[in-house]
């Protein structure tokens, strides 16, 4: 029952750190922070302006008169009710108000969506660059990308708004299917004629695509994205880039 923030780099490590404190103070929840070696054991030029992160308090959440933080006396059952009835919904409202989850690439001709978070977001953006898919070209072929900053619990309104009108959503995430399973739950009760197909760890036939074992890198992610795009858009540019990636991989392997 702890909200989880997942930064994708050193700058977001700082920005989401500020949001983590504010989210915790607003909702009364402990807030978790995913820290991985690629972020913690690296360096970068960053903005440290104290005014860079503007905290927005939600206006669509009815805060109980007595607040959400623990108090004395406060028995276990009262704490549990407060958590499940109010605190998690306060955290979701904070994520929604501060745009922690957002579309980074979107356009009018929406067919194929990618949902990702943290380091996997950087892998996706590198994979798109390796495939020669810049933002304008992505919009042209109907590809959209949704970046999740708070990976649990997954905020419903934003992800449903992103998924609406898409034919297929590919979830790219490390290890187990945390976002993918939540997304399927959020979309389960949609009508079948508007609900997009959701794939990630496995494709629609049950074959592995992005396994939870080992490490995800841009190369395999690029090949999965290219294979899914090919189902609705044929591009000599992407095919040429895939050949280049294959040659590069063979050279590295040697």
C-alpha positions in Angstrom: 0.0 0.0 0.0 3.0 2.3 -0.6 2.9 4.6 -3.6 6.0 4.1 -5.8 7.8 6.8 -7.8 10.1 5.6 -10.6 12.6 8.3 -11.9 14.2 7.7 -15.3 17.4 9.7 -14.8 19.4 11.9 -12.5 17.3 15.1 -13.1 14.1 13.1 -12.4 15.8 11.7 -9.3 15.9 15.2 -7.9 12.5 16.4 -9.3 10.6 13.3 -8.2 12.3 13.4 -4.8 10.6 16.8 -4.2 7.3 15.3 -5.4 7.8 12.3 -3.1 8.0 14.5 0.0 5.0 16.5 -1.1 3.0 13.5 -2.0 3.7 11.9 1.4 2.8 15.0 3.3 -0.5 15.5 1.3 -1.6 11.8 1.4 -0.1 10.7 4.7 1.4 7.7 2.9 4.9 6.5 3.1 6.3 7.0 -0.5 8.7 4.6 -2.1 11.4 5.5 -4.6 12.9 3.1 -7.2 16.7 3.6 -7.3 18.8 1.6 -9.7 22.5 1.6 -10.5 22.1 3.4 -13.9 20.7 6.4 -12.0 22.5 6.3 -8.6 26.0 5.4 -10.0 26.1 8.0 -12.7 26.6 11.7 -13.2 24.8 14.4 -15.1 24.3 18.1 -15.5 21.1 19.0 -13.7 19.0 22.0 -12.9 18.8 22.8 -9.1 16.7 25.9 -9.2 14.5 25.7 -6.0 11.5 26.9 -8.0 11.9 24.2 -10.8 9.3 21.9 -9.3 6.0 23.5 -8.7 3.8 21.6 -6.3 0.1 21.6 -7.1 -2.4 20.5 -4.5 -5.4 18.5 -5.8 -8.8 20.2 -6.1 -10.7 17.1 -6.9 -10.2 15.2 -3.6 -12.4 15.7 -0.5 -9.9 15.8 2.3 -11.4 14.5 5.6 -11.7 17.2 8.3 -9.3 15.4 10.6 -6.7 15.0 7.9 -4.8 11.8 6.9 -1.8 11.6 9.1 -1.5 9.2 12.1 -2.6 10.6 15.5 -2.9 9.5 19.1 -4.8 7.5 20.0 -5.0 5.7 16.7 -5.7 1.9 16.6 -4.7 -0.4 13.8 -8.3 -0.7 12.3 -8.7 3.0 12.2 -5.4 3.3 10.4 -6.3 0.6 7.9 -9.7 2.3 7.1 -8.0 5.6 6.6 -5.4 4.1 4.2 -7.9 2.2 2.1 -10.7 4.8 2.1 -8.7 8.0 1.7 -4.9 8.0 1.7 -4.4 6.0 -1.5 -7.0 8.1 -3.3 -5.2 11.2 -2.1 -2.0 9.9 -3.6 -3.7 9.2 -6.9 -5.2 12.7 -6.9 -1.7 14.2 -6.3 -0.3 12.2 -9.2 -3.1 13.4 -11.4 -2.8 17.1 -10.4 1.0 17.1 -10.8 1.0 15.2 -14.1 3.4 12.5 -12.8 2.1 10.2 -15.6 1.9 11.9 -19.0 2.0 11.4 -22.8 5.4 12.4 -24.1 4.5 11.7 -27.7 1.0 11.9 -29.0 -0.9 12.9 -32.1 -4.2 12.9 -34.0 -3.7 9.5 -35.8 -3.4 7.3 -32.8 -3.1 3.5 -33.4 -0.2 2.1 -31.4 0.7 3.1 -27.9 3.8 2.4 -25.7 3.5 2.6 -21.9 6.8 2.7 -20.0 8.5 4.0 -16.9 11.9 4.6 -15.3 15.0 3.2 -17.1 12.7 1.4 -19.5 11.5 4.8 -20.7 15.1 5.7 -21.7 15.4 2.3 -23.4 12.2 3.0 -25.4 13.4 6.5 -26.5 16.8 5.1 -27.5 15.1 2.3 -29.4 12.9 4.7 -31.3 16.0 6.8 -32.1 17.8 3.6 -33.3 14.8 2.9 -35.5 14.9 6.4 -37.0 11.5 7.3 -35.4 11.6 10.9 -34.3 8.6 12.6 -32.7 7.1 13.9 -36.0 7.4 10.6 -37.7 5.9 8.8 -34.7 2.9 11.1 -34.8 2.6 10.5 -38.6 2.4 6.7 -38.2 0.1 6.9 -35.2 2.6 5.9 -32.4 2.2 7.4 -29.0 4.3 7.1 -25.8 3.0 7.4 -22.2 5.5 7.8 -19.4 4.5 6.6 -16.0 6.1 8.4 -13.0 4.1 6.8 -10.3 4.1 3.1 -11.1 1.9 2.0 -8.2 -1.0 2.6 -7.8 -1.5 3.4 -11.5 -3.7 6.5 -11.9 -6.8 5.5 -13.9 -8.1 8.6 -15.6 -4.8 9.4 -17.3 -4.1 5.9 -18.6 -7.7 5.5 -19.8 -7.5 8.8 -21.7 -4.2 7.7 -23.3 -5.6 4.2 -24.2 -8.8 5.5 -25.8 -8.7 5.2 -29.6 -5.6 3.0 -29.7 -5.7 -0.5 -31.3 -2.8 -1.8 -29.3 -0.8 -0.9 -26.2 2.7 -2.3 -25.6 4.0 -2.1 -22.0 7.8 -1.9 -21.7 9.0 -2.4 -18.1 11.8 -4.1 -16.2 11.3 -7.4 -14.4 7.7 -8.4 -13.5 4.6 -6.9 -15.1 3.6 -4.3 -12.5 2.3 -1.7 -14.9 0.9 -4.2 -17.4 -1.3 -6.0 -14.9 -2.7 -2.8 -13.5 -3.4 -1.5 -17.0 -5.3 -4.6 -17.9 -7.3 -4.3 -14.7 -8.1 -0.6 -15.4 -9.3 -1.4 -19.0 -11.1 -4.7 -18.2 -14.6 -3.4 -17.9 -14.4 -1.3 -21.1 -16.5 -2.4 -24.1 -14.7 -4.9 -26.3 -15.0 -2.6 -29.3 -13.1 0.2 -27.7 -10.7 -1.7 -25.5 -7.2 -1.9 -27.0 -5.1 -5.1 -27.0 -2.5 -5.0 -24.2 0.8 -6.9 -24.6 4.1 -6.7 -22.8 5.9 -9.7 -21.3 4.0 -12.0 -23.7 2.4 -11.3 -27.1 -1.3 -12.2 -27.8 -0.3 -15.8 -28.6 1.5 -16.3 -25.3 5.1 -16.1 -26.7 7.8 -14.3 -24.7 8.5 -10.7 -26.0 10.0 -8.7 -23.1 11.0 -11.3 -20.5 11.1 -10.5 -16.8 14.5 -12.3 -16.5 17.8 -10.5 -17.1 18.1 -6.9 -18.2 16.2 -5.0 -20.9 18.3 -3.0 -23.4 17.4 -0.8 -26.3 18.3 -3.5 -28.9 15.6 -6.0 -28.0 13.1 -3.3 -27.3 13.7 -1.8 -30.8 13.0 -5.2 -32.4 9.8 -5.7 -30.5 8.6 -2.2 -31.4 9.5 -2.6 -35.0 7.6 -6.0 -35.2 4.5 -4.5 -33.7 4.6 -1.4 -36.0 5.0 -3.6 -39.0 1.5 -5.0 -38.3 -0.1 -1.7 -39.4 2.7 0.3 -41.1 5.4 -0.8 -43.5 8.5 1.4 -43.5 11.7 0.9 -45.6 13.3 3.3 -43.2 12.7 1.0 -40.1 13.7 -2.1 -42.0 17.0 -0.5 -43.0 17.6 0.6 -39.4 16.9 -3.0 -38.2 19.5 -4.3 -40.7 22.0 -1.8 -39.3 21.3 -2.9 -35.7 21.8 -6.6 -36.7 25.1 -5.8 -38.3 26.2 -3.8 -35.2 25.2 -6.6 -32.9 27.2 -9.1 -34.9 30.2 -6.9 -34.8 29.9 -6.5 -31.0 29.4 -10.2 -30.5 32.7 -10.8 -32.4 
